[in-house]
Amino acid sequence: MRGRLLTLIILFFITVVRAQFINHGDTIFMSDTIFSEVDAMSWSPDSKSLVFSAKQMGSTQLDLFVYSLANERLKNLSQSFYDENNPIWHPDGNRIIYDKLVDSLHKMMVINPLTLEEKPLLNRDIQSRQGSFANDSILICFSGYDVIDDKWQIYTYDFVYDNLNQLTNNNYNCIKPLFSPNGKHIIYEEIDSMQSSQLKMINWYGKDEVIIDSISVSNPSWNPDSWRFNFISKTERGEEVFSLRYNGQSPLQLSFNDINEKLVSISPDSKHIAVVIEMEDYNYIVISDISN
């Protein structure tokens, strides 16, 4: 099965990189650890490490993991019995932001991956999760819980002016906001009452820009130049990767195979691509060199 999986992954990478006009290189990492679920992942600003949240087989808990390209080492950062999810690198490259779920309450935390010291990210009384920084460390967007409307909405927080701003007031829950690398756009998922997901895009101060009208779309990720974004959509063959320009135009289907792609992320320097693939109820993380 592993050999067949690698063949399918190579075909997938060739399709993706051709669509983005970069050449395919070698697969440099495939996770040996068996995961039942990989929920989110993020490249470090220097493109040398990948952080992700996952459940190991036999566990019901989401833990944080970091894979270093330099020493080819996978490290488990989790030290608690709580779910730890949606990790992203702080723009300084020295800290990781993630969600901790304690007693059914979500709170964004910041952790030093070397010392494992952690503390709350925001000094505000709001449930917060799924953070994403703009192109600096000043502004972060996240999914915050609106206690009045009983909905998850999109917020930003300015660390300089200590300003919390609610950007959406939608009828449905808004989750997984993601700043474009240039800090101009925020793409997010809106989950309706039937649990169907629709992608929407706003600018950094909340003005509507794009709505992706599809039956089932999820897990968007930006290309490093902010020109296109990728997302997962269900097809007759399974979950495949698609791409659109930032303005919602020029659609491309980037994968054509019989395996389910769950997540895709290109490193900031455009030299590596990470993909999470599901086969036979297992999740695999694969990193490929696309620099040549």
C-alpha angles and dihedrals in degrees: 000000000000092000092049090047092053091050091052091046092053091051089049093051093049090054093047097047094045089055089053095042096242127118128253119247134173133312103246102177138027118173115249091189109092112234125191089198138010107193108178141355139188137187122232116247091253091050091234100110138039121208121196142164119232147156116237116221110279093022129102093195127096111227133185121248132182124200116198116206091199098060098018091234130147114207129189109219098183118113101165142067093242130099111263114194149158098035121190131174119251110241089249089065092226101089139046126220117209144154123258120197111208121169090344091305122120121217131169113234135189121219135185104227092209101049097022089224111152140184139167114286097214130043092212134108097240134109105246136182145152099041126193127184126220117230091297139029095264102081131040129178123206145160108266130184116247103208093192097056094028091231139117109245136177117264137174128210125201111209093197098052096026088234122160113196129184109216102181135043099180129163091238137046115285116207144166101028114191127193116219111242090252091054095236103107138041119201119193144164124251114203115204129205090274090054092248115147126226124185118229132178131209132172121251093275096046107266113146114248114160138008119196103212104204136130097242126005130153149152103043122195130184128233110239093252093054089232096113138017129206130215143173121252132175118246134172088271095048137267111345137178121252133180136208136180116255088260093056095255136116100040118205131185106218103185133047113177145102097260128087117248110205106175136008128189132173118207118247091250090051091234099111137037125201122200133181113214128187121215128163092349093306127112120219127192115212127183120195132191108234098168098105 
